[in-house]
Amino acid sequence: MLGFTAARKRESGDTLIEVLFAVMIFSFIVVTALSLMNQGVAASQRALEITTVRQQMDGQAEVLRFLHESYVEAYQVGYVFNVTDPLTSPAEEYYKLIQFVQNGNSTPVTPFNGSAPCVVPAKASKDFILNPVTAQVITLNTKPGVFEKATAAAQLTYQTATTINHSQGIWVEAMRSPGVTGALAGYIDFHIRACWEVPGSDLPMNLGTIVRLYEPRG
């Protein structure tokens, strides 16, 4: 009997402190794993948003280059496009852009430092967007209220397959080469910009690029 009692004493269970310590370690491991998983999901979501917005910005750049090439190909000294009729063409759309930029060239482009909150573009003489489907210029004058703050990642929303409903957090501003006057000379810098709020961050996500296109001379 004495030997049996001594064996039972040696086989006694863990104390309450040991159990609590084990639970604490397990909880720490679980919380750390969940935190790392959340960070990974957030990083993946951020990368997906940036890729999607970059594609939309690249679409704006490609339309700009297409309109510019069409204009250069059709350019003739002294020729003026008839912008009052309902007919249009890629060359005429770029001609409209030149007129639009010339009228709004006195206003500088919006500062874009990455720390300011996202705003809705509101410069009727400066801000515009291009329809990638129809290659047409859309401004606040031609479509009031076209610009909206992005509810998710910056994007273009469509009313139909070919009609833009709103431009959420993405827009274009243009500035001609400094010191240039007259209708045709120099170059135009097109600032393509996107801004949207990021969940869990105090700072918005800002993306921007510049497309420089030279005007024909002659």
Residue frames as a rotation matrix with the C-alpha (Angstrom) as fourth column:
MET 1
0.559 0.829 0.000 0.00
0.829 -0.559 0.000 0.00
0.000 0.000 -1.000 0.00
LEU 2
0.393 -0.464 -0.794 2.79
0.200 -0.800 0.566 2.41
-0.898 -0.381 -0.221 0.79
GLY 3
-0.685 -0.677 0.269 4.34
0.367 -0.001 0.930 1.90
-0.630 0.736 0.249 -2.64
PHE 4
-0.200 0.712 0.673 0.99
0.963 0.017 0.269 2.47
0.180 0.702 -0.689 -4.37
THR 5
0.724 0.467 -0.508 0.41
0.599 -0.791 0.125 5.74
-0.344 -0.394 -0.852 -2.48
ALA 6
-0.049 -0.837 -0.546 3.85
0.112 -0.547 0.829 7.06
-0.992 -0.020 0.121 -3.41
ALA 7
-0.726 -0.187 0.662 3.23
0.637 0.179 0.750 6.25
-0.259 0.966 -0.011 -7.10
ARG 8
0.281 0.913 0.294 -0.12
0.950 -0.308 0.047 8.11
0.134 0.266 -0.955 -7.09
LYS 9
0.576 -0.133 -0.806 1.62
0.319 -0.872 0.371 11.19
-0.753 -0.471 -0.461 -5.62
ARG 10
-0.518 -0.850 -0.096 4.23
0.181 -0.219 0.959 11.14
-0.836 0.479 0.267 -8.40
GLU 11
-0.688 0.318 0.652 1.43
0.719 0.179 0.671 10.99
0.096 0.931 -0.352 -11.05
SER 12
-0.055 0.696 -0.715 -0.46
0.590 -0.555 -0.586 14.05
-0.805 -0.455 -0.380 -9.75
GLY 13
0.439 0.367 0.820 -1.98
0.897 -0.230 -0.378 16.39
0.050 0.902 -0.430 -12.48
ASP 14
-0.485 -0.595 0.641 -0.92
0.607 -0.757 -0.243 19.90
0.630 0.271 0.728 -13.57
THR 15
-0.516 0.270 -0.813 -1.55
0.656 -0.485 -0.578 22.81
-0.551 -0.831 0.073 -11.26
LEU 16
0.578 0.816 -0.011 -3.99
0.666 -0.479 -0.571 25.62
-0.471 0.323 -0.821 -12.13
ILE 17
0.390 -0.515 -0.763 -1.10
-0.362 -0.848 0.387 27.98
-0.847 0.125 -0.517 -12.86
GLU 18
-0.672 -0.675 0.305 0.40
-0.034 0.439 0.898 25.54
-0.740 0.593 -0.318 -15.36
VAL 19
-0.152 0.717 0.680 -2.93
0.909 0.372 -0.189 25.15
-0.389 0.589 -0.708 -17.14
LEU 20
0.760 0.440 -0.478 -3.44
0.297 -0.889 -0.348 28.93
-0.578 0.123 -0.807 -17.34
PHE 21
-0.043 -0.867 -0.496 0.09
-0.425 -0.434 0.795 29.36
-0.904 0.244 -0.350 -18.64
ALA 22
-0.708 -0.182 0.683 -0.52
0.420 0.668 0.614 26.77
-0.568 0.722 -0.396 -21.38
VAL 23
0.304 0.899 0.316 -3.81
0.888 -0.148 -0.436 28.44
-0.345 0.413 -0.843 -22.35
MET 24
0.601 -0.139 -0.787 -2.07
-0.085 -0.990 0.110 31.83
-0.795 0.001 -0.607 -22.49
ILE 25
-0.518 -0.853 -0.072 0.64
-0.243 0.066 0.968 30.50
-0.820 0.518 -0.241 -24.82
PHE 26
-0.502 0.409 0.762 -1.96
0.780 0.595 0.195 28.84
-0.373 0.692 -0.617 -27.05
SER 27
0.598 0.774 -0.208 -4.02
0.636 -0.617 -0.463 32.05
-0.487 0.145 -0.861 -27.19
PHE 28
0.214 -0.616 -0.758 -0.94
-0.324 -0.777 0.540 34.07
-0.921 0.130 -0.366 -28.09
ILE 29
-0.769 -0.508 0.387 -0.13
0.130 0.469 0.874 31.69
-0.626 0.722 -0.295 -30.94
VAL 30
-0.112 0.825 0.554 -3.72
0.951 0.251 -0.182 31.82
-0.289 0.507 -0.812 -32.25
VAL 31
0.696 0.375 -0.612 -3.92
0.290 -0.927 -0.238 35.63
-0.656 -0.012 -0.754 -32.07
THR 32
-0.179 -0.855 -0.487 -0.55
-0.362 -0.403 0.841 36.00
-0.915 0.326 -0.237 -33.81
ALA 33
-0.746 -0.066 0.663 -1.60
0.484 0.629 0.608 33.59
-0.457 0.774 -0.437 -36.57
LEU 34
0.290 0.929 0.229 -4.91
0.907 -0.191 -0.375 35.42
-0.305 0.316 -0.898 -37.11
SER 35
0.525 -0.163 -0.835 -3.11
-0.049 -0.986 0.162 38.77
-0.850 -0.044 -0.525 -37.19
LEU 36
-0.591 -0.802 -0.083 -0.66
-0.204 0.050 0.978 37.50
-0.780 0.595 -0.193 -39.81
MET 37
-0.475 0.506 0.720 -3.55
0.825 0.540 0.165 36.09
-0.305 0.672 -0.675 -41.85
ASN 38
0.605 0.737 -0.302 -5.39
0.613 -0.673 -0.414 39.44
-0.509 0.065 -0.859 -41.71
GLN 39
0.136 -0.653 -0.745 -2.25
-0.345 -0.736 0.582 41.28
-0.929 0.178 -0.325 -42.78
GLY 40
-0.787 -0.442 0.430 -1.82
0.183 0.499 0.847 38.87
-0.589 0.745 -0.312 -45.68
VAL 41
-0.030 0.872 0.488 -5.44
0.964 0.154 -0.215 39.30
-0.263 0.464 -0.846 -46.79
ALA 42
0.670 0.264 -0.693 -5.14
0.223 -0.963 -0.152 43.10
-0.708 -0.053 -0.704 -46.55
ALA 43
-0.286 -0.865 -0.413 -1.92
-0.330 -0.316 0.890 43.08
-0.899 0.391 -0.195 -48.55
SER 44
-0.712 0.093 0.696 -3.50
0.590 0.617 0.521 40.87
-0.381 0.781 -0.494 -51.22
GLN 45
0.375 0.926 0.047 -6.55
0.852 -0.324 -0.412 43.13
-0.366 0.194 -0.910 -51.39
ARG 46
0.446 -0.300 -0.843 -4.33
-0.130 -0.954 0.271 46.21
-0.886 -0.011 -0.464 -51.69
ALA 47
-0.660 -0.749 0.056 -2.28
-0.107 0.167 0.980 44.61
-0.744 0.641 -0.191 -54.47
LEU 48
-0.388 0.611 0.690 -5.44
0.883 0.462 0.088 43.62
-0.264 0.643 -0.719 -56.33
GLU 49
0.639 0.648 -0.414 -6.85
0.537 -0.761 -0.363 47.16
-0.551 0.010 -0.834 -56.05
ILE 50
0.067 -0.705 -0.706 -3.60
-0.328 -0.684 0.652 48.73
-0.942 0.188 -0.277 -57.26
THR 51
-0.793 -0.358 0.493 -3.43
0.270 0.519 0.811 46.33
-0.546 0.776 -0.315 -60.22
THR 52
0.002 0.897 0.441 -7.05
0.967 0.111 -0.229 47.05
-0.255 0.427 -0.867 -61.17
VAL 53
0.702 0.250 -0.668 -6.65
0.211 -0.967 -0.140 50.82
-0.681 -0.042 -0.731 -60.91
ARG 54
-0.323 -0.898 -0.299 -3.37
-0.223 -0.235 0.946 50.69
-0.920 0.373 -0.124 -62.84
GLN 55
-0.604 0.166 0.780 -5.18
0.715 0.547 0.437 48.92
-0.354 0.821 -0.449 -65.67
GLN 56
0.523 0.850 0.060 -7.80
0.812 -0.476 -0.337 51.68
-0.258 0.225 -0.940 -65.77
MET 57
0.481 -0.441 -0.758 -5.09
-0.164 -0.894 0.417 54.35
-0.861 -0.076 -0.503 -65.77
ASP 58
-0.642 -0.714 0.279 -3.24
0.096 0.287 0.953 52.52
-0.760 0.639 -0.116 -68.54
GLY 59
-0.098 0.709 0.699 -6.52
0.961 0.250 -0.119 52.51
-0.260 0.660 -0.705 -70.48
GLN 60
0.796 0.346 -0.496 -6.69
0.281 -0.938 -0.204 56.31
-0.536 0.023 -0.844 -70.20
ALA 61
-0.034 -0.905 -0.425 -3.08
-0.330 -0.391 0.859 56.61
-0.943 0.169 -0.285 -71.38
GLU 62
-0.644 -0.198 0.739 -3.70
0.511 0.608 0.608 54.33
-0.569 0.769 -0.290 -74.37
VAL 63
0.402 0.846 0.351 -6.78
0.883 -0.257 -0.392 56.32
-0.242 0.467 -0.850 -75.44
LEU 64
0.636 -0.243 -0.732 -4.79
-0.098 -0.967 0.236 59.55
-0.765 -0.078 -0.639 -75.18
ARG 65
-0.466 -0.885 -0.009 -2.04
-0.176 0.083 0.981 58.16
-0.867 0.459 -0.195 -77.41
PHE 66
-0.388 0.409 0.826 -4.61
0.837 0.531 0.130 56.84
-0.385 0.742 -0.549 -79.89
LEU 67
0.711 0.689 -0.137 -6.36
0.595 -0.694 -0.405 60.22
-0.374 0.206 -0.904 -80.12
HIS 68
0.347 -0.671 -0.655 -3.04
-0.298 -0.741 0.601 62.01
-0.890 -0.013 -0.457 -80.47
GLU 69
-0.652 -0.614 0.445 -1.82
0.178 0.447 0.877 59.72
-0.737 0.651 -0.183 -83.27
SER 70
0.014 0.752 0.659 -5.13
0.966 0.159 -0.202 60.17
-0.257 0.640 -0.724 -85.10
TYR 71
0.802 0.280 -0.527 -4.86
0.239 -0.960 -0.147 63.94
-0.547 -0.008 -0.837 -84.78
VAL 72
-0.086 -0.921 -0.380 -1.26
-0.312 -0.337 0.888 64.06
-0.946 0.195 -0.259 -86.00
GLU 73
-0.610 -0.123 0.782 -2.15
0.567 0.622 0.540 61.90
-0.553 0.773 -0.310 -88.98
ALA 74
0.221 0.815 0.536 -5.11
0.975 -0.185 -0.122 64.13
0.000 0.549 -0.836 -89.94
TYR 75
0.226 -0.128 -0.966 -3.39
0.446 -0.868 0.220 67.43
-0.866 -0.481 -0.139 -89.09
GLN 76
0.028 -0.229 0.973 -3.32
0.935 -0.338 -0.107 70.17
0.353 0.913 0.204 -91.70
VAL 77
-0.820 -0.398 -0.412 -2.16
0.523 -0.813 -0.255 73.72
-0.234 -0.424 0.875 -91.16
GLY 78
-0.885 0.458 -0.081 -5.12
-0.465 -0.872 0.154 76.05
0.000 0.174 0.985 -90.72
TYR 79
-0.431 0.774 -0.464 -7.75
0.042 0.531 0.847 73.32
0.901 0.345 -0.261 -90.66
VAL 80
-0.736 0.304 0.605 -10.45
-0.676 -0.291 -0.676 73.75
-0.029 -0.907 0.420 -88.01
PHE 81
-0.869 0.453 -0.197 -12.72
0.431 0.890 0.145 70.89
0.241 0.041 -0.970 -86.97
ASN 82
-0.318 0.862 0.395 -16.45
-0.495 -0.506 0.706 71.47
0.808 0.029 0.588 -86.80
VAL 83
-0.960 -0.128 -0.250 -17.17
0.140 0.555 -0.820 70.66
0.244 -0.822 -0.515 -83.15
THR 84
-0.616 0.782 0.094 -20.80
-0.702 -0.491 -0.516 71.89
-0.357 -0.384 0.851 -83.28
ASP 85
0.073 0.667 -0.742 -22.17
-0.828 0.455 0.327 69.01
0.555 0.590 0.586 -85.36
PRO 86
0.695 0.291 0.657 -23.00
-0.664 0.611 0.432 65.61
-0.275 -0.736 0.618 -83.78
LEU 87
0.878 -0.417 -0.234 -20.35
0.190 0.753 -0.630 63.83
0.439 0.509 0.741 -85.85
THR 88
0.610 -0.747 0.265 -16.93
-0.718 -0.378 0.585 63.26
-0.337 -0.547 -0.766 -84.36
SER 89
0.722 -0.507 -0.472 -13.74
0.044 0.714 -0.699 61.30
0.691 0.484 0.537 -84.89
PRO 90
0.551 -0.586 -0.594 -10.64
0.828 0.298 0.475 60.44
-0.101 -0.754 0.649 -82.82
ALA 91
-0.482 -0.749 0.455 -8.77
0.798 -0.589 -0.124 63.34
0.361 0.304 0.882 -84.46
GLU 92
-0.037 0.559 0.829 -11.60
-0.001 -0.829 0.559 65.72
0.999 0.020 0.031 -83.61
GLU 93
0.844 0.335 -0.418 -11.71
0.372 0.196 0.907 64.47
0.386 -0.922 0.041 -80.02
TYR 94
0.021 -0.903 -0.428 -8.04
0.987 -0.049 0.153 65.34
-0.159 -0.426 0.891 -79.59
TYR 95
-0.529 -0.110 0.842 -8.70
0.434 -0.887 0.157 68.71
0.729 0.449 0.517 -81.18
LYS 96
0.557 0.782 0.280 -11.37
0.048 -0.367 0.929 69.24
0.829 -0.504 -0.242 -78.52
LEU 97
0.630 -0.399 -0.666 -8.81
0.777 0.300 0.554 68.31
-0.022 -0.866 0.499 -75.89
ILE 98
-0.467 -0.837 0.286 -6.38
0.848 -0.516 -0.124 70.91
0.251 0.184 0.950 -77.23
GLN 99
-0.200 0.482 0.853 -9.08
0.025 -0.868 0.497 73.57
0.979 0.121 0.161 -77.00
PHE 100
0.799 0.532 -0.281 -10.05
0.234 0.155 0.960 72.38
0.554 -0.832 -0.001 -73.53
VAL 101
0.263 -0.797 -0.543 -6.46
0.961 0.163 0.225 72.47
-0.091 -0.581 0.809 -72.31
GLN 102
-0.556 -0.473 0.683 -5.85
0.610 -0.791 -0.051 75.87
0.564 0.388 0.728 -73.88
ASN 103
0.196 0.730 0.655 -8.86
-0.069 -0.656 0.752 77.34
0.978 -0.193 -0.078 -72.05
GLY 104
0.967 0.253 -0.032 -7.90
-0.003 0.136 0.991 75.88
0.255 -0.958 0.132 -68.69
ASN 105
0.327 -0.930 -0.167 -4.14
0.623 0.345 -0.702 76.20
0.711 0.125 0.692 -68.95
SER 106
-0.045 -0.357 0.933 -3.95
-0.374 -0.860 -0.347 79.16
0.926 -0.365 -0.095 -66.56
THR 107
0.650 0.327 0.686 -4.93
-0.752 0.149 0.642 76.94
0.108 -0.933 0.342 -63.61
PRO 108
-0.468 -0.882 -0.047 -2.21
-0.859 0.467 -0.209 74.70
0.207 -0.057 -0.977 -62.18
VAL 109
-0.077 0.394 -0.916 -2.79
-0.088 0.912 0.400 71.00
0.993 0.111 -0.035 -61.74
THR 110
0.797 0.479 0.369 -4.05
-0.413 -0.014 0.911 69.82
0.442 -0.878 0.187 -58.36
PRO 111
-0.224 -0.884 0.411 -1.32
-0.953 0.112 -0.280 69.10
0.201 -0.454 -0.868 -55.78
PHE 112
0.744 0.404 -0.533 -0.86
-0.385 0.910 0.152 65.38
0.547 0.092 0.832 -55.40
ASN 113
-0.151 -0.902 0.405 1.31
-0.866 -0.078 -0.495 64.63
0.478 -0.425 -0.769 -52.37
GLY 114
-0.345 0.005 -0.939 -0.31
0.001 1.000 0.005 61.41
0.939 0.001 -0.345 -51.22
SER 115
-0.887 -0.029 -0.460 -1.34
0.449 0.169 -0.877 62.59
0.103 -0.985 -0.137 -47.73
ALA 116
-0.750 0.660 -0.046 -4.36
-0.642 -0.742 -0.193 64.78
-0.161 -0.115 0.980 -48.47
PRO 117
-0.323 0.706 0.630 -7.81
0.063 0.680 -0.731 63.13
-0.944 -0.196 -0.264 -48.33
CYS 118
-0.729 0.113 0.675 -9.46
0.677 0.265 0.687 62.16
-0.101 0.958 -0.269 -51.60
VAL 119
-0.421 0.606 -0.675 -11.60
-0.220 -0.790 -0.572 64.87
-0.880 -0.093 0.466 -53.16
VAL 120
0.319 0.599 0.735 -14.12
0.713 0.359 -0.602 64.91
-0.624 0.716 -0.313 -55.99
PRO 121
-0.750 -0.608 0.258 -12.63
0.617 -0.506 0.602 66.67
-0.236 0.611 0.756 -59.06
ALA 122
0.265 0.914 -0.306 -14.58
0.762 -0.393 -0.515 69.88
-0.591 -0.097 -0.801 -59.57
LYS 123
-0.393 -0.438 -0.809 -12.58
-0.153 -0.836 0.527 72.04
-0.907 0.331 0.262 -62.01
ALA 124
0.594 0.750 0.290 -14.92
0.188 0.221 -0.957 72.37
-0.782 0.623 -0.010 -64.98
SER 125
0.851 -0.308 -0.425 -12.11
-0.525 -0.470 -0.709 73.85
0.019 0.827 -0.562 -67.09
LYS 126
-0.091 -0.990 0.104 -9.43
-0.996 0.090 -0.014 71.37
0.005 -0.105 -0.994 -66.02
ASP 127
-0.530 -0.118 0.840 -10.70
-0.431 0.891 -0.147 67.91
-0.731 -0.439 -0.522 -65.10
PHE 128
0.213 0.619 -0.756 -11.80
-0.973 0.207 -0.105 65.34
0.091 0.758 0.646 -67.65
ILE 129
-0.187 -0.222 0.957 -12.00
-0.292 0.943 0.161 61.62
-0.938 -0.249 -0.241 -68.29
LEU 130
-0.523 -0.040 -0.851 -11.90
-0.851 0.072 0.520 59.56
0.040 0.997 -0.072 -71.47
ASN 131
0.555 0.721 0.415 -14.36
-0.650 0.688 -0.325 56.86
-0.519 -0.089 0.850 -72.42
PRO 132
-0.465 -0.853 0.238 -12.14
-0.503 0.476 0.721 53.88
-0.728 0.216 -0.651 -73.31
VAL 133
-0.149 0.492 0.857 -14.93
0.548 0.763 -0.343 52.31
-0.823 0.419 -0.384 -75.37
THR 134
0.730 0.546 0.412 -15.91
0.650 -0.367 -0.665 55.28
-0.212 0.754 -0.622 -77.56
ALA 135
-0.322 -0.942 0.096 -12.64
0.945 -0.314 0.092 57.28
-0.056 0.120 0.991 -77.23
GLN 136
0.239 0.474 0.848 -14.60
0.443 -0.830 0.339 60.44
0.864 0.295 -0.408 -76.40
VAL 137
-0.821 -0.556 0.130 -13.73
0.214 -0.510 -0.833 63.24
0.529 -0.656 0.538 -74.00
ILE 138
0.321 0.908 -0.270 -16.03
0.663 -0.012 0.748 63.70
0.676 -0.419 -0.606 -70.99
THR 139
-0.806 -0.519 0.287 -15.89
0.193 -0.687 -0.700 66.87
0.560 -0.509 0.654 -68.89
LEU 140
-0.652 0.581 -0.487 -18.08
0.543 -0.091 -0.835 68.44
-0.529 -0.809 -0.256 -66.23
ASN 141
-0.561 0.449 -0.695 -19.53
-0.605 -0.796 -0.026 70.63
-0.565 0.405 0.718 -68.97
THR 142
-0.533 0.342 -0.774 -20.55
-0.659 0.406 0.633 67.70
0.531 0.847 0.009 -71.18
LYS 143
0.103 0.568 -0.817 -21.66
0.296 0.766 0.570 65.46
0.950 -0.300 -0.089 -68.27
PRO 144
-0.097 -0.102 0.990 -22.28
-0.756 -0.639 -0.140 67.31
0.647 -0.762 -0.015 -64.97
GLY 145
0.431 0.254 0.866 -21.70
-0.868 0.380 0.320 65.16
-0.247 -0.890 0.384 -61.90
VAL 146
0.664 -0.192 -0.723 -19.62
-0.333 0.790 -0.516 62.60
0.670 0.583 0.460 -63.76
PHE 147
-0.417 -0.896 -0.152 -16.98
-0.165 0.239 -0.957 62.60
0.894 -0.373 -0.248 -61.01
GLU 148
0.785 0.600 0.154 -17.65
-0.306 0.160 0.939 60.89
0.539 -0.784 0.309 -57.70
LYS 149
-0.048 -0.749 0.661 -15.61
-0.997 0.074 0.011 59.90
-0.057 -0.658 -0.750 -54.67
ALA 150
-0.378 -0.165 -0.911 -14.52
-0.442 0.897 0.021 56.29
0.814 0.410 -0.412 -54.90
THR 151
0.569 0.630 0.529 -16.59
-0.796 0.260 0.547 53.93
0.207 -0.732 0.649 -52.76
ALA 152
0.842 -0.443 0.307 -14.00
0.287 0.850 0.441 51.17
-0.457 -0.283 0.843 -53.19
ALA 153
-0.314 -0.938 0.144 -11.01
0.619 -0.088 0.781 51.20
-0.720 0.334 0.608 -55.54
ALA 154
-0.242 0.171 -0.955 -10.96
-0.504 -0.863 -0.027 53.99
-0.829 0.475 0.295 -58.14
GLN 155
-0.651 0.104 0.752 -12.90
0.547 0.752 0.369 52.90
-0.527 0.651 -0.546 -61.20
LEU 156
-0.789 0.510 -0.342 -15.16
-0.610 -0.592 0.526 53.85
0.066 0.624 0.778 -64.09
THR 157
-0.527 0.708 0.470 -18.76
0.222 0.648 -0.728 52.70
-0.820 -0.280 -0.499 -63.77
TYR 158
-0.991 0.117 -0.065 -20.91
-0.082 -0.147 0.986 52.19
0.106 0.982 0.156 -66.84
GLN 159
-0.288 0.958 0.002 -24.58
-0.690 -0.206 -0.694 52.89
-0.664 -0.201 0.720 -67.46
THR 160
0.911 0.411 -0.039 -24.52
-0.322 0.648 -0.690 50.77
-0.258 0.641 0.722 -70.59
ALA 161
0.607 -0.706 0.366 -21.78
0.705 0.690 0.161 48.87
-0.366 0.160 0.917 -72.39
THR 162
-0.094 -0.647 0.757 -20.60
0.895 -0.387 -0.221 52.10
0.436 0.657 0.615 -74.08
THR 163
0.331 0.312 0.891 -21.85
-0.001 -0.944 0.331 54.88
0.944 -0.110 -0.312 -71.77
ILE 164
-0.689 -0.622 -0.372 -19.93
0.427 0.066 -0.902 55.94
0.585 -0.781 0.220 -68.66
ASN 165
0.484 0.850 -0.208 -22.12
0.642 -0.183 0.745 56.56
0.595 -0.494 -0.634 -65.64
HIS 166
0.962 -0.229 0.148 -19.52
-0.270 -0.724 0.635 57.91
-0.038 -0.651 -0.758 -63.19
SER 167
0.189 -0.962 -0.199 -15.80
0.103 0.221 -0.970 58.19
0.976 0.163 0.141 -62.76
GLN 168
0.973 0.230 -0.009 -15.10
0.008 0.002 1.000 57.25
0.230 -0.973 0.000 -59.16
GLY 169
0.718 -0.695 -0.047 -11.79
-0.041 -0.110 0.993 58.55
-0.695 -0.711 -0.108 -57.91
ILE 170
-0.210 -0.800 0.562 -10.03
0.746 0.241 0.621 58.66
-0.632 0.550 0.546 -61.28
TRP 171
0.862 0.462 -0.207 -9.54
0.248 -0.743 -0.622 61.70
-0.441 0.485 -0.755 -63.49
VAL 172
0.013 -0.839 0.544 -7.15
1.000 0.001 -0.021 63.46
0.017 0.544 0.839 -65.87
GLU 173
0.744 0.084 -0.662 -5.73
0.146 -0.989 0.038 66.99
-0.652 -0.125 -0.748 -65.75
ALA 174
0.414 -0.584 0.698 -3.61
0.900 0.147 -0.410 68.59
0.137 0.798 0.586 -68.46
MET 175
0.606 -0.323 -0.727 -0.99
0.063 -0.892 0.449 71.33
-0.793 -0.317 -0.520 -68.58
ARG 176
0.916 -0.292 0.275 0.68
0.275 -0.040 -0.961 72.73
0.292 0.955 0.044 -71.68
SER 177
0.021 -0.991 -0.130 4.39
0.963 0.055 -0.265 73.42
0.270 -0.120 0.956 -71.86
PRO 178
0.319 0.134 -0.938 5.20
0.668 -0.734 0.122 76.60
-0.672 -0.666 -0.324 -69.90
GLY 179
-0.331 -0.463 -0.822 5.47
-0.059 -0.860 0.508 79.88
-0.942 0.217 0.257 -71.74
VAL 180
-0.871 0.049 0.490 3.63
0.480 0.306 0.822 78.63
-0.109 0.951 -0.290 -74.82
THR 181
-0.266 0.817 -0.512 0.93
-0.265 -0.572 -0.776 80.78
-0.927 -0.071 0.369 -76.39
GLY 182
-0.447 0.167 -0.879 -1.18
-0.894 -0.088 0.438 80.28
-0.004 0.982 0.189 -79.47
ALA 183
0.551 0.832 -0.060 -3.15
-0.834 0.549 -0.052 77.33
-0.011 0.079 0.997 -80.72
LEU 184
0.976 -0.190 -0.104 -0.43
0.168 0.966 -0.195 74.82
0.138 0.173 0.975 -81.60
ALA 185
0.203 -0.970 0.133 3.04
-0.498 -0.219 -0.839 74.58
0.843 0.104 -0.528 -80.12
GLY 186
-0.390 -0.503 0.771 4.99
-0.908 0.070 -0.413 72.67
0.154 -0.861 -0.484 -77.54
TYR 187
-0.714 0.119 -0.690 3.62
0.112 0.992 0.055 69.70
0.691 -0.038 -0.722 -75.65
ILE 188
0.210 0.796 0.568 0.86
-0.761 -0.232 0.606 68.76
0.614 -0.559 0.557 -73.25
ASP 189
-0.902 -0.423 -0.083 1.41
-0.246 0.663 -0.707 66.86
0.354 -0.617 -0.703 -70.01
PHE 190
0.170 0.978 -0.122 -1.62
-0.492 0.192 0.849 64.74
0.854 -0.084 0.514 -69.15
HIS 191
-0.777 -0.388 0.496 -1.70
-0.602 0.229 -0.765 63.92
0.183 -0.893 -0.412 -65.43
ILE 192
0.067 0.773 -0.631 -3.70
-0.245 0.626 0.741 60.73
0.967 0.105 0.231 -64.91
ARG 193
-0.741 -0.341 0.578 -4.65
-0.577 -0.116 -0.808 60.39
0.343 -0.933 -0.111 -61.27
ALA 194
0.128 0.765 -0.631 -6.50
0.080 0.626 0.776 58.04
0.989 -0.149 0.019 -58.95
CYS 195
-0.785 -0.301 0.541 -7.37
-0.484 -0.246 -0.840 58.31
0.386 -0.921 0.048 -55.26
TRP 196
0.272 0.890 -0.365 -9.41
-0.207 0.425 0.881 56.05
0.940 -0.164 0.300 -52.99
GLU 197
0.213 -0.102 0.972 -9.75
-0.969 -0.149 0.197 55.33
0.125 -0.983 -0.131 -49.28
VAL 198
-0.349 -0.419 -0.838 -8.11
-0.249 0.904 -0.348 52.23
0.904 0.087 -0.420 -47.85
PRO 199
0.751 0.660 -0.004 -9.95
-0.195 0.228 0.954 50.38
0.630 -0.716 0.300 -45.04
GLY 200
0.801 -0.394 -0.451 -7.93
0.596 0.459 0.658 50.36
-0.052 -0.796 0.603 -41.85
SER 201
-0.327 -0.938 0.116 -5.62
0.944 -0.329 0.006 53.18
0.032 0.112 0.993 -42.94
ASP 202
0.235 0.356 -0.905 -5.69
0.488 -0.848 -0.207 56.90
-0.841 -0.393 -0.372 -42.17
LEU 203
-0.434 -0.483 -0.760 -4.01
-0.422 -0.636 0.645 57.71
-0.796 0.601 0.072 -45.48
PRO 204
0.708 0.702 -0.083 -5.69
-0.380 0.279 -0.882 57.28
-0.595 0.656 0.464 -48.88
MET 205
-0.014 -0.656 0.755 -4.14
0.616 0.589 0.524 55.35
-0.788 0.472 0.396 -51.73
ASN 206
0.584 0.121 -0.803 -2.87
-0.410 -0.809 -0.421 57.66
-0.700 0.575 -0.423 -54.48
LEU 207
-0.025 -0.590 0.807 -1.63
0.718 0.551 0.425 56.63
-0.696 0.590 0.410 -57.90
GLY 208
0.712 0.259 -0.653 -0.54
-0.189 -0.825 -0.533 58.91
-0.676 0.503 -0.538 -60.71
THR 209
-0.130 -0.755 0.643 1.30
0.773 0.329 0.542 58.97
-0.620 0.568 0.541 -64.00
ILE 210
0.200 0.107 -0.974 2.04
-0.327 -0.930 -0.170 61.55
-0.924 0.352 -0.151 -66.68
VAL 211
0.185 -0.100 0.978 1.72
0.867 0.485 -0.114 61.15
-0.463 0.869 0.176 -70.43
ARG 212
-0.111 -0.302 -0.947 3.55
-0.159 -0.935 0.317 63.82
-0.981 0.186 0.056 -72.46
LEU 213
0.215 0.259 0.942 2.30
0.878 0.370 -0.303 64.30
-0.427 0.892 -0.147 -76.03
TYR 214
-0.657 -0.571 -0.493 3.82
0.265 -0.787 0.558 66.78
-0.706 0.236 0.668 -78.47
GLU 215
0.473 0.844 -0.255 1.68
0.114 -0.345 -0.932 69.01
-0.874 0.411 -0.260 -80.68
PRO 216
0.180 -0.391 0.902 2.32
0.963 0.257 -0.080 69.09
-0.201 0.884 0.423 -84.40
ARG 217
0.027 -0.240 -0.970 3.93
0.055 -0.969 0.241 72.17
-0.998 -0.060 -0.013 -85.92
GLY 218
-0.630 -0.323 0.706 3.86
0.701 0.154 0.696 73.60
-0.333 0.934 0.129 -89.36
